[in-house]
Amino acid sequence: MQGRIRIAIACAGLLATSAVAVRAQSTYRETGSVTVGGYIVWVRGTNAKTVELFVGRGFRDAFARPHEMDAARLQQWIDSVRAIAPLPADDSSSIDTRLRGAVVGTDVTMVRRVGGPFSGLRLLVNGEEPITMAEPTARDFIAALDSAVHAASDLTPESRMAHMLPGDAPVAAPTVAIAPEPATPVLPHVAAPPVAPAPVVAAPPIVVVAAAPTPAPTPATTPALTPVIGVAPPSADSAVTIAVIEPAAVQAPPELVLPMPSEPVLVASRVEIGPMPLPRPAIPAPVVRALPAPEPDLVVVAPHLDSPADKLIHTPLGPFTIPGAMLADRDKQVQYCYSQLGLKYNPDLKGEITVKLAVNSDGSVQDAMVTKRNWQGISAGEVEACVRALAKDWTFASTDPAVTAGAKILTFTFAPQVASAP
């Protein structure tokens, strides 16, 4: 019974410790994300009183670098932008935008605009191109930031202790009285009678005597004997003899005698042998062949020309490379801009743009400008910037009837499977 009570007490303490440890393991909490053009922005609160912001281009990168913002400073900025009053719709003043911006982190800057032609939020991260959010997306992003600030406050250790529910406190184990075990009777110690030790009898010494060896033919000098404890020295008339073993005489190896040669040895004379002369090779007489006359319908194959080098252009979101294989055809260039900068980040992107080209007298394009469009967004702006950059390398014939007063108008239609230009 006592063993069961001890096991119950140990289990209760282990459960209480596990509950506290599980709550201590939560170090961050993600509160929301928004998608803007080709970017995905998500935030989360941490237990270090900070809010981490991540930016991924096209997808949520598992190795994206977090950009830290102080939770208290971010809360002040959120309260200030929520207090901005929008301008009335009929206000025609020149300054029609109310702006509130701040450097929230070491590499994060956010600017909030309310009213005017553009109302939303502009996010600058690590000095890159700004990410512009429209009004609905800006409101969702600010709500996610506010939730991340509260999550950081909840995950802070001192905040958790202040808001701990009564059920979260560790439960003290009940005190259980344990009955003492019955004492084991102790018998009185009885001294044993002393036992007299047995007398020690010394063993008689053992003397080893060797038999007398056969007398050696040569007399040997008897060395001095060293007395051995427990062995009586031999008497003068004893038959024990000590023999001294001398090392045997070492015989020298026999000498090796070689017989003299019966005939004298002749020394070989040195003879130099030169290379044998080779016969002179026969050189055939040159054969002159007459070249055949060219046929009248002979097809001349032009030499192979290397493909043009890749072209580097700059768009609002950064540098972009056009492969040289796409530069040979004007339609391929435009289609590549649409597929790589438009459809790749917005699969539903489609629309039409009108481009006005300023053409020089030699047919080269001096400038390109988009005069009409029926789409919008970051991906659409990337496609337009790519087309304008490539159009400056185009050339037209001086007799092109479509060039009027040094200008040429081109219209491009973009759809997920159609991209054409007249």
Secondary structure, 3 states (H helix, E strand, C coil): CHHHHHHHHHHHHHHHHHHHHHHHHCCEEEEEEEEECCEEEEEEEECCCEEEEEEEECCCCCCCCCEEEEHHHHHHHHHHHHCCCCCCCCCCCCCCCEEEEEECECCEEEEEEECCCCCEEEEEECCCCCEEEEHHHHHHHHHHHHHHHHHHHHHCHHHHHHCCCHHHCCCCCCCCCCCCCCCCCCCCCCCCCCCCCCCCCCCCCCCCCCCCCCCCCCCCCCCCCCCCCCCCCCCCCCCCCCCCCCCCCCCCCCCCCCCCCCCCCCCCCCCCCCCCCCCCCCCCCCCCCCCCCCCCCCCCCCCCCCCCCCEEEEECCEEEEECHHHCCCHHHHHHHHHHHHHHCCCCCCCEEEEEEEEECCCCEEEEEEEEEECCCCHHHHHHHHHHHHHHCCCECCCCCCCCECCEEEEEEEEECCEEECC
